[in-house]
Each structure stands twice: as structure tokens, then as C-alpha cells.
Amino acid sequence: WIEAFARIEHEQWMHWSQAVAADVTAATRDKWQRSWVDYAELTEDLKEADRVWARKVVMLLRQRQLIP
């Protein structure tokens, strides 16, 4: 579950960050562009950032008994 949700989070972040890229500084945009890749291509540190969010979602779904 964690990896599946982490992939979704990364995809969501890519769509959002690309949509607002024109509104941020060039330095921020340059930093973001390096992460506009498939989840599998991310560094472990960046994957872990997505996993933090994914763990929260999994915990919430388990509390509500929606997933095992």
C-alpha cells in the first residue's frame, strides 16, 4: 500500500508543481524540474518524502477498516 500511494502522491505533486511552475522563482522551478520524473527514477530521499504522506493515508484507511 505504501509504495502504491507514494507513487500516486508523486504523480499528484508533479501535476500540481507543473501547473504552478510559472508562479514560482526560477530557483524553485529548477529544483522541481529535477524531480519531474517517474517515481522509480527518484532518489530514495525523495521517495521517502512521498512515503511519509502515503503512511498517513494508509493509517487513516486502516483506522476506518477500509484496507487490511
PyMOL CGO cylinders between C-alpha atoms (Angstrom):
from pymol import cmd
from pymol.cgo import CYLINDER

trace = [
    CYLINDER, 0.00, 0.00, 0.00, 2.72, 2.48, 0.94, 0.3, 1, 1, 1, 1, 1, 1,
    CYLINDER, 2.72, 2.48, 0.94, 4.53, 2.34, -2.39, 0.3, 1, 1, 1, 1, 1, 1,
    CYLINDER, 4.53, 2.34, -2.39, 1.29, 2.50, -4.37, 0.3, 1, 1, 1, 1, 1, 1,
    CYLINDER, 1.29, 2.50, -4.37, 0.13, 5.61, -2.53, 0.3, 1, 1, 1, 1, 1, 1,
    CYLINDER, 0.13, 5.61, -2.53, 3.61, 7.15, -2.69, 0.3, 1, 1, 1, 1, 1, 1,
    CYLINDER, 3.61, 7.15, -2.69, 3.56, 6.80, -6.49, 0.3, 1, 1, 1, 1, 1, 1,
    CYLINDER, 3.56, 6.80, -6.49, 0.16, 8.48, -6.62, 0.3, 1, 1, 1, 1, 1, 1,
    CYLINDER, 0.16, 8.48, -6.62, 1.39, 11.30, -4.39, 0.3, 1, 1, 1, 1, 1, 1,
    CYLINDER, 1.39, 11.30, -4.39, 4.36, 11.89, -6.65, 0.3, 1, 1, 1, 1, 1, 1,
    CYLINDER, 4.36, 11.89, -6.65, 2.14, 11.98, -9.74, 0.3, 1, 1, 1, 1, 1, 1,
    CYLINDER, 2.14, 11.98, -9.74, -0.20, 14.42, -8.00, 0.3, 1, 1, 1, 1, 1, 1,
    CYLINDER, -0.20, 14.42, -8.00, 2.72, 16.63, -6.94, 0.3, 1, 1, 1, 1, 1, 1,
    CYLINDER, 2.72, 16.63, -6.94, 4.13, 16.64, -10.49, 0.3, 1, 1, 1, 1, 1, 1,
    CYLINDER, 4.13, 16.64, -10.49, 0.81, 17.78, -11.95, 0.3, 1, 1, 1, 1, 1, 1,
    CYLINDER, 0.81, 17.78, -11.95, 0.42, 20.50, -9.31, 0.3, 1, 1, 1, 1, 1, 1,
    CYLINDER, 0.42, 20.50, -9.31, 4.03, 21.73, -9.47, 0.3, 1, 1, 1, 1, 1, 1,
    CYLINDER, 4.03, 21.73, -9.47, 3.97, 21.91, -13.26, 0.3, 1, 1, 1, 1, 1, 1,
    CYLINDER, 3.97, 21.91, -13.26, 0.70, 23.84, -13.13, 0.3, 1, 1, 1, 1, 1, 1,
    CYLINDER, 0.70, 23.84, -13.13, 2.13, 26.47, -10.76, 0.3, 1, 1, 1, 1, 1, 1,
    CYLINDER, 2.13, 26.47, -10.76, 5.72, 26.48, -12.08, 0.3, 1, 1, 1, 1, 1, 1,
    CYLINDER, 5.72, 26.48, -12.08, 5.29, 29.85, -13.80, 0.3, 1, 1, 1, 1, 1, 1,
    CYLINDER, 5.29, 29.85, -13.80, 4.36, 31.42, -10.46, 0.3, 1, 1, 1, 1, 1, 1,
    CYLINDER, 4.36, 31.42, -10.46, 7.48, 30.40, -8.50, 0.3, 1, 1, 1, 1, 1, 1,
    CYLINDER, 7.48, 30.40, -8.50, 11.05, 31.60, -8.59, 0.3, 1, 1, 1, 1, 1, 1,
    CYLINDER, 11.05, 31.60, -8.59, 13.42, 30.27, -11.21, 0.3, 1, 1, 1, 1, 1, 1,
    CYLINDER, 13.42, 30.27, -11.21, 15.45, 28.56, -8.48, 0.3, 1, 1, 1, 1, 1, 1,
    CYLINDER, 15.45, 28.56, -8.48, 12.40, 26.72, -7.19, 0.3, 1, 1, 1, 1, 1, 1,
    CYLINDER, 12.40, 26.72, -7.19, 11.34, 25.77, -10.70, 0.3, 1, 1, 1, 1, 1, 1,
    CYLINDER, 11.34, 25.77, -10.70, 14.83, 24.43, -11.46, 0.3, 1, 1, 1, 1, 1, 1,
    CYLINDER, 14.83, 24.43, -11.46, 14.78, 22.35, -8.28, 0.3, 1, 1, 1, 1, 1, 1,
    CYLINDER, 14.78, 22.35, -8.28, 11.33, 20.99, -9.08, 0.3, 1, 1, 1, 1, 1, 1,
    CYLINDER, 11.33, 20.99, -9.08, 12.22, 20.14, -12.67, 0.3, 1, 1, 1, 1, 1, 1,
    CYLINDER, 12.22, 20.14, -12.67, 14.84, 17.68, -11.47, 0.3, 1, 1, 1, 1, 1, 1,
    CYLINDER, 14.84, 17.68, -11.47, 12.01, 15.75, -9.78, 0.3, 1, 1, 1, 1, 1, 1,
    CYLINDER, 12.01, 15.75, -9.78, 9.67, 15.77, -12.77, 0.3, 1, 1, 1, 1, 1, 1,
    CYLINDER, 9.67, 15.77, -12.77, 10.48, 12.13, -13.47, 0.3, 1, 1, 1, 1, 1, 1,
    CYLINDER, 10.48, 12.13, -13.47, 8.80, 8.81, -12.91, 0.3, 1, 1, 1, 1, 1, 1,
    CYLINDER, 8.80, 8.81, -12.91, 8.64, 7.77, -9.26, 0.3, 1, 1, 1, 1, 1, 1,
    CYLINDER, 8.64, 7.77, -9.26, 11.02, 4.88, -9.95, 0.3, 1, 1, 1, 1, 1, 1,
    CYLINDER, 11.02, 4.88, -9.95, 13.70, 7.38, -11.02, 0.3, 1, 1, 1, 1, 1, 1,
    CYLINDER, 13.70, 7.38, -11.02, 13.57, 9.43, -7.80, 0.3, 1, 1, 1, 1, 1, 1,
    CYLINDER, 13.57, 9.43, -7.80, 16.30, 9.27, -5.20, 0.3, 1, 1, 1, 1, 1, 1,
    CYLINDER, 16.30, 9.27, -5.20, 15.48, 7.33, -2.05, 0.3, 1, 1, 1, 1, 1, 1,
    CYLINDER, 15.48, 7.33, -2.05, 15.25, 10.61, -0.12, 0.3, 1, 1, 1, 1, 1, 1,
    CYLINDER, 15.25, 10.61, -0.12, 12.59, 11.95, -2.46, 0.3, 1, 1, 1, 1, 1, 1,
    CYLINDER, 12.59, 11.95, -2.46, 10.71, 8.64, -2.46, 0.3, 1, 1, 1, 1, 1, 1,
    CYLINDER, 10.71, 8.64, -2.46, 10.73, 8.74, 1.33, 0.3, 1, 1, 1, 1, 1, 1,
    CYLINDER, 10.73, 8.74, 1.33, 9.13, 12.19, 1.28, 0.3, 1, 1, 1, 1, 1, 1,
    CYLINDER, 9.13, 12.19, 1.28, 6.25, 10.70, -0.73, 0.3, 1, 1, 1, 1, 1, 1,
    CYLINDER, 6.25, 10.70, -0.73, 6.11, 7.68, 1.59, 0.3, 1, 1, 1, 1, 1, 1,
    CYLINDER, 6.11, 7.68, 1.59, 5.58, 9.95, 4.62, 0.3, 1, 1, 1, 1, 1, 1,
    CYLINDER, 5.58, 9.95, 4.62, 2.31, 11.12, 3.08, 0.3, 1, 1, 1, 1, 1, 1,
    CYLINDER, 2.31, 11.12, 3.08, 1.44, 7.58, 1.99, 0.3, 1, 1, 1, 1, 1, 1,
    CYLINDER, 1.44, 7.58, 1.99, 1.86, 6.23, 5.51, 0.3, 1, 1, 1, 1, 1, 1,
    CYLINDER, 1.86, 6.23, 5.51, -0.61, 8.81, 6.80, 0.3, 1, 1, 1, 1, 1, 1,
    CYLINDER, -0.61, 8.81, 6.80, -3.17, 7.74, 4.21, 0.3, 1, 1, 1, 1, 1, 1,
    CYLINDER, -3.17, 7.74, 4.21, -2.68, 4.05, 4.97, 0.3, 1, 1, 1, 1, 1, 1,
    CYLINDER, -2.68, 4.05, 4.97, -3.04, 4.68, 8.69, 0.3, 1, 1, 1, 1, 1, 1,
    CYLINDER, -3.04, 4.68, 8.69, -6.28, 6.59, 8.13, 0.3, 1, 1, 1, 1, 1, 1,
    CYLINDER, -6.28, 6.59, 8.13, -7.71, 3.90, 5.85, 0.3, 1, 1, 1, 1, 1, 1,
    CYLINDER, -7.71, 3.90, 5.85, -6.78, 1.17, 8.32, 0.3, 1, 1, 1, 1, 1, 1,
    CYLINDER, -6.78, 1.17, 8.32, -8.37, 3.07, 11.20, 0.3, 1, 1, 1, 1, 1, 1,
    CYLINDER, -8.37, 3.07, 11.20, -11.56, 3.13, 9.19, 0.3, 1, 1, 1, 1, 1, 1,
    CYLINDER, -11.56, 3.13, 9.19, -11.09, -0.54, 8.28, 0.3, 1, 1, 1, 1, 1, 1,
    CYLINDER, -11.09, -0.54, 8.28, -11.14, 0.24, 4.57, 0.3, 1, 1, 1, 1, 1, 1,
    CYLINDER, -11.14, 0.24, 4.57, -7.92, -1.69, 3.90, 0.3, 1, 1, 1, 1, 1, 1,
    CYLINDER, -7.92, -1.69, 3.90, -6.26, -4.56, 5.76, 0.3, 1, 1, 1, 1, 1, 1,
]
cmd.load_cgo(trace, "trace")
